[in-house]
């Protein structure tokens, strides 16, 4: 039996953004302020709507700064979100 391993996830979906934001205890408004994006953009992103790739990158980087991590558990290819609360 193969042991699972974690690999950094490159393509994350709406649900993953929403879960990570909740995990770092951030409101939509706070994430919008942190990224410089409009609140409506964050809402669209988390609803699976169309947003620019740069907006996804900005949101992801902000969430990662606060300790969110996006992983793919292999071999199942399930996305795993973890939050490191021990960041300085």
PyMOL commands that set and color helices and strands:
alter all, ss='L'
color gray80, all
select helices_A, chain A and resi 14-23+28-35+39-47+53-65
alter helices_A, ss='H'
color red, helices_A
select strands_A, chain A and resi 5-8+68-74+78-83
alter strands_A, ss='S'
color yellow, strands_A
deselect
rebuild
show_as cartoon
